[in-house]
Amino acid sequence: MSVQIPVLQGRGMTTSDQLARWARRTPDVAALRFDGTGLTYRELDERVTRLARALADRGVGVGDRVAVLALNAMEVWEAYLAGVRLGAIVVPVNFRLVADEVAYVLADSGAVAIVVDTPLAEVAAKAREQVPDVRTALVVGGGNAGPGSEDYEAALQAASAEPFDLVVDENAPAFIMYTSGTTGRPKGAVLTHHNLLMHAFSQIATYGVDPTSEKVGAPGAPMFHIAGLAGGLPPLLLGGTHVIIRSGGFDPVATLDMIERERINSLFLVPAMWAAVVAVPDIASRDLSCLTRISWGAAPASTTLLRTMIDTFPQAEVMTAFGQTECSPVTTLLRGEDSVRKIGSVGTPMLNVEVRVVDELMNDVPRGEVGEIVYRSPMVMKEYWNKPEATAEAFAGGWFHSGDLVREDEDGYYYVVDRKKDMIISGGENIYCAEVEDVLAGHPKVAEVALIGVADEKYGEAPLAVISPRDPADPPTPEELAEFCREKLARYKNPKHYSIGGPLPRNPSGKILKTELRTQHKAGSLVADPVV
């Protein structure tokens, strides 16, 4: 017999509660900034309440899923907080996905409403044709996202600003963050309110943030990404300012302008972005004294780049962040001078994260040997949405299995040596090989295919498809394969290179030897011209 534990007011705080708290204490402080404009805590709190009521008026209730498909903007943050305030579960959707991929996320999550902006309205409309249960569509900037589309701002303004009298359980799901799986279908990592609050607290405590002065942060990541979501929470916890960076082509000069204008204290960018920033000719003349912390992750960074970052921002601590969506996401950090001294390492565990390095039987491996890194932490997800078998596998033995193979050095620093799960990280985006291989295998001229990652100067790693044709006399061309993929996969998942040749190497049991393929293509002997 299960015992129902009541949700008691006064026990927990969600991100929505944090917003309301600062709206009462510091109503005129800037909560959000975007493209030179912004909202105070009072203004943001009222707009979030109105949006939550607008969704409630359209039948969205506690536990219902609200999808958000939009480019970075203040409305995205409003939608996230409104869903939380309503007790609903927010489902951020990657704006790079094509309609079929969006439809899968909507259907799998069971979304009943979607917030979408005008540039993505057509994609949303096509996706909703396959998922009629998404009854409500609020479109930022207006536009047609399918049946029943309404203007976001009009719906918000027409709703009441009367505060909600609703207690949301901090252990209930807050977000479903979709991350691709090795089976080729994305899995929804369910993050609770407590997961995200503990992550924000652990970040602040581990970094040694001065809560009286370090309050302006800018995560340089798409807001659908866990880095974009989690990066906006520390300023909210501190009553500070979350600066949102525009989606699209990265502009290093505009980024420096933004740092100076907004007096940003903490900024996260991927290495390619940092390389562009430190190369700006007049950077030495800029007033960047406000920066106290600069961080990077999602791709490798060279010693030269790290040294240049340290020299360019002498007052700022350089940090490397490592983790995964299921962990809210950061689990380990590499700090300051260690970024160079221990280059290649992902650092040491963050506060509230316990790690082990284990073999297949969950035995600890000796220090220096390779094993899988597993975690225990209040930041680890609750489950995979509607996937009990995948959840049980992920938590086998009472620890969360990362899928990352690592070794620990004599000083307790961890190094990732391989990925147990077959995945490529390109420009901060996870690309799971099985999904892309499944698409390419459907091409009539392809007999077999293997996807591997190869070094890429801009993205750190890029997907290369190794193809064995059905008819060696009539092989597919890279252009044919690229066109085939564009219709079925988000652009970032499309192979950047193709190698078309003979049969793929296999071991005695018939498994494709990707290690051998990586060795061959590392030398560049088989890499075809990149497909643009």
MOHUVEN-V887056 format. One record per backbone hydrogen bond with DSSP energy under -0.5 kcal/mol. NH is the residue of the N-H (numbers start at 1). CO is the residue of the C=O. E is the energy in kcal/mol with one decimal. If there is no record, write none. Layout:
NH/CO/E ; NH/CO/E
This chain:
4/2/-0.5 ; 5/3/-0.6 ; 6/4/-0.6 ; 8/6/-0.7 ; 11/8/-1.5 ; 18/14/-2.0 ; 19/15/-2.0 ; 20/16/-2.2 ; 21/17/-2.3 ; 22/18/-2.2 ; 23/19/-2.1 ; 24/20/-1.5 ; 25/21/-2.2 ; 26/22/-2.8 ; 29/26/-1.5 ; 31/39/-2.7 ; 32/39/-1.9 ; 33/242/-1.8 ; 34/37/-2.9 ; 35/244/-0.5 ; 37/34/-1.9 ; 39/32/-1.6 ; 41/29/-1.9 ; 42/27/-2.4 ; 44/40/-3.0 ; 45/41/-2.5 ; 46/42/-2.1 ; 47/43/-2.4 ; 48/44/-2.6 ; 49/45/-2.1 ; 50/46/-2.6 ; 51/47/-2.5 ; 52/48/-2.6 ; 53/49/-2.5 ; 54/50/-2.5 ; 55/51/-2.3 ; 56/52/-2.4 ; 57/53/-3.0 ; 58/54/-0.7 ; 58/55/-0.8 ; 59/56/-2.0 ; 60/55/-2.3 ; 63/87/-2.9 ; 64/61/-1.9 ; 65/110/-0.5 ; 66/89/-2.6 ; 67/65/-0.5 ; 67/113/-2.7 ; 68/91/-2.2 ; 69/115/-3.0 ; 70/68/-0.6 ; 76/73/-0.9 ; 77/73/-1.0 ; 78/74/-2.2 ; 79/75/-2.5 ; 80/76/-2.4 ; 81/77/-2.4 ; 82/78/-2.6 ; 83/79/-2.3 ; 84/80/-1.9 ; 85/81/-2.6 ; 86/82/-1.9 ; 87/83/-0.5 ; 87/84/-1.3 ; 88/83/-2.2 ; 89/64/-3.4 ; 90/88/-0.5 ; 90/174/-2.7 ; 91/66/-2.9 ; 92/90/-0.5 ; 93/68/-2.6 ; 97/94/-1.6 ; 102/98/-2.3 ; 103/99/-2.7 ; 104/100/-1.7 ; 105/101/-1.7 ; 106/102/-2.5 ; 107/103/-2.8 ; 108/104/-3.2 ; 109/105/-2.2 ; 110/106/-1.1 ; 111/106/-1.8 ; 112/65/-2.4 ; 113/65/-1.1 ; 114/136/-2.0 ; 115/67/-2.6 ; 116/114/-0.5 ; 116/138/-2.5 ; 117/69/-1.3 ; 118/140/-2.0 ; 120/117/-2.0 ; 121/118/-1.6 ; 124/120/-2.4 ; 125/121/-2.6 ; 126/122/-2.2 ; 127/123/-2.3 ; 128/124/-2.7 ; 129/125/-1.0 ; 130/127/-1.4 ; 131/127/-0.6 ; 134/131/-1.7 ; 135/112/-1.1 ; 135/133/-1.7 ; 136/112/-1.6 ; 137/148/-0.7 ; 138/114/-2.3 ; 139/137/-0.6 ; 139/150/-3.3 ; 140/116/-2.9 ; 140/138/-0.6 ; 142/139/-1.7 ; 145/143/-0.7 ; 149/146/-1.4 ; 150/137/-2.5 ; 152/139/-2.4 ; 155/151/-2.3 ; 156/152/-2.3 ; 157/153/-2.7 ; 158/154/-1.7 ; 159/155/-0.7 ; 159/156/-1.0 ; 166/164/-0.7 ; 168/166/-0.6 ; 172/169/-1.9 ; 174/191/-2.9 ; 175/191/-2.2 ; 176/90/-2.4 ; 177/175/-0.5 ; 177/189/-2.6 ; 178/92/-0.5 ; 178/176/-0.6 ; 179/187/-3.0 ; 181/185/-0.6 ; 184/181/-1.8 ; 187/179/-2.9 ; 189/177/-2.8 ; 189/187/-0.8 ; 190/188/-0.6 ; 190/383/-3.0 ; 191/175/-2.6 ; 191/189/-0.7 ; 193/172/-1.6 ; 194/170/-2.4 ; 196/192/-1.9 ; 197/193/-2.3 ; 198/194/-2.7 ; 199/195/-1.9 ; 200/196/-2.3 ; 201/197/-2.4 ; 202/198/-2.7 ; 203/199/-2.6 ; 204/200/-2.2 ; 205/201/-2.5 ; 206/202/-2.9 ; 207/203/-2.7 ; 208/204/-1.0 ; 209/204/-2.2 ; 211/209/-0.9 ; 213/210/-1.7 ; 214/210/-2.7 ; 215/213/-1.4 ; 217/215/-0.6 ; 217/241/-2.1 ; 218/266/-2.3 ; 220/218/-0.7 ; 220/268/-2.3 ; 221/219/-2.2 ; 225/222/-1.4 ; 228/222/-0.6 ; 228/225/-0.5 ; 229/225/-2.1 ; 230/226/-3.0 ; 231/227/-1.6 ; 232/229/-1.2 ; 233/230/-1.3 ; 234/230/-0.7 ; 236/232/-0.8 ; 237/233/-2.5 ; 238/234/-2.0 ; 239/235/-0.7 ; 239/236/-0.6 ; 240/235/-4.0 ; 241/215/-2.5 ; 242/31/-2.5 ; 243/217/-2.9 ; 243/241/-0.7 ; 244/33/-2.8 ; 244/242/-0.6 ; 252/250/-0.6 ; 255/251/-1.9 ; 256/252/-2.1 ; 257/253/-2.4 ; 258/254/-2.3 ; 259/255/-2.3 ; 260/256/-2.2 ; 261/257/-2.9 ; 262/258/-2.9 ; 263/259/-1.1 ; 264/259/-1.2 ; 265/216/-2.4 ; 266/216/-1.9 ; 267/293/-1.7 ; 268/218/-1.8 ; 269/295/-2.1 ; 273/270/-1.0 ; 274/270/-2.0 ; 275/271/-2.8 ; 276/272/-1.4 ; 277/273/-2.2 ; 278/274/-2.8 ; 279/275/-0.7 ; 280/277/-1.7 ; 283/280/-1.7 ; 285/282/-1.5 ; 286/283/-1.4 ; 288/286/-1.1 ; 291/288/-1.5 ; 292/265/-2.7 ; 293/265/-2.0 ; 294/317/-2.7 ; 295/267/-2.5 ; 296/319/-2.1 ; 306/302/-2.3 ; 307/303/-2.7 ; 308/304/-2.2 ; 309/305/-2.6 ; 310/306/-2.5 ; 311/307/-2.5 ; 312/308/-2.5 ; 313/309/-2.3 ; 314/311/-0.6 ; 316/313/-1.9 ; 317/292/-2.4 ; 319/294/-2.3 ; 320/334/-2.8 ; 321/296/-2.4 ; 322/332/-2.1 ; 324/329/-2.0 ; 327/324/-2.3 ; 328/325/-1.9 ; 329/324/-0.7 ; 331/322/-3.2 ; 332/322/-1.8 ; 333/348/-2.5 ; 334/320/-2.2 ; 335/333/-0.5 ; 336/318/-1.3 ; 338/335/-1.8 ; 339/336/-2.1 ; 340/337/-1.7 ; 341/337/-2.7 ; 342/338/-2.7 ; 343/340/-1.5 ; 345/342/-2.5 ; 346/414/-3.0 ; 347/414/-0.7 ; 348/333/-2.3 ; 350/331/-2.9 ; 353/350/-1.5 ; 354/376/-2.6 ; 356/374/-1.7 ; 358/356/-0.5 ; 358/372/-2.6 ; 359/363/-2.1 ; 362/359/-2.0 ; 365/357/-2.5 ; 368/408/-0.8 ; 369/366/-2.3 ; 371/406/-2.4 ; 372/358/-2.6 ; 373/404/-2.3 ; 374/356/-2.4 ; 374/372/-0.5 ; 375/400/-2.3 ; 376/354/-2.1 ; 378/352/-0.5 ; 380/377/-1.4 ; 381/326/-3.2 ; 382/190/-2.8 ; 383/190/-0.7 ; 385/188/-3.4 ; 387/384/-1.9 ; 391/387/-2.2 ; 392/388/-2.7 ; 393/389/-2.2 ; 394/390/-2.2 ; 395/391/-1.7 ; 396/393/-1.2 ; 398/395/-2.1 ; 399/396/-0.8 ; 400/375/-3.1 ; 401/394/-3.1 ; 402/373/-1.4 ; 402/400/-0.6 ; 405/418/-2.3 ; 406/371/-3.2 ; 406/404/-0.5 ; 407/415/-1.9 ; 409/413/-2.8 ; 412/409/-1.8 ; 414/347/-2.4 ; 415/407/-2.4 ; 417/405/-2.7 ; 417/415/-0.5 ; 418/405/-1.6 ; 420/403/-3.2 ; 420/418/-0.5 ; 421/403/-1.1 ; 423/421/-1.2 ; 424/431/-3.0 ; 426/424/-0.6 ; 426/429/-2.5 ; 427/425/-0.5 ; 427/459/-2.5 ; 428/298/-0.8 ; 429/426/-1.8 ; 431/424/-3.5 ; 432/430/-0.5 ; 433/422/-1.2 ; 433/431/-0.5 ; 435/432/-0.7 ; 436/432/-1.3 ; 437/433/-3.1 ; 438/434/-2.2 ; 439/435/-1.4 ; 440/436/-2.5 ; 441/437/-2.2 ; 442/439/-1.4 ; 443/440/-1.9 ; 446/443/-1.9 ; 447/445/-0.5 ; 447/468/-2.7 ; 448/468/-1.6 ; 450/466/-1.9 ; 452/464/-2.5 ; 454/462/-2.6 ; 456/460/-0.9 ; 460/456/-2.1 ; 461/459/-1.0 ; 462/454/-2.5 ; 464/452/-3.2 ; 465/497/-2.3 ; 466/450/-3.1 ; 466/464/-0.6 ; 467/465/-0.6 ; 467/499/-3.4 ; 468/448/-2.7 ; 469/467/-0.5 ; 469/501/-0.9 ; 470/445/-2.1 ; 472/470/-0.5 ; 474/471/-2.3 ; 475/472/-0.5 ; 481/477/-2.2 ; 482/478/-2.6 ; 483/479/-2.2 ; 484/480/-2.0 ; 485/481/-2.2 ; 486/482/-2.0 ; 487/483/-0.9 ; 488/485/-1.4 ; 489/485/-2.3 ; 491/96/-0.6 ; 493/490/-1.7 ; 494/490/-0.7 ; 494/491/-1.2 ; 496/463/-2.5 ; 497/463/-1.4 ; 499/465/-2.7 ; 501/467/-2.6 ; 501/499/-0.6 ; 507/511/-2.3 ; 510/507/-2.4 ; 513/505/-2.6 ; 514/512/-1.5 ; 517/513/-1.7 ; 518/514/-2.8 ; 519/515/-2.0 ; 520/516/-2.5 ; 521/517/-2.6 ; 522/518/-1.7 ; 523/519/-1.0 ; 524/521/-0.5 ; 525/520/-1.1 ; 528/498/-0.8 ; 531/496/-2.5 ; 532/530/-0.5
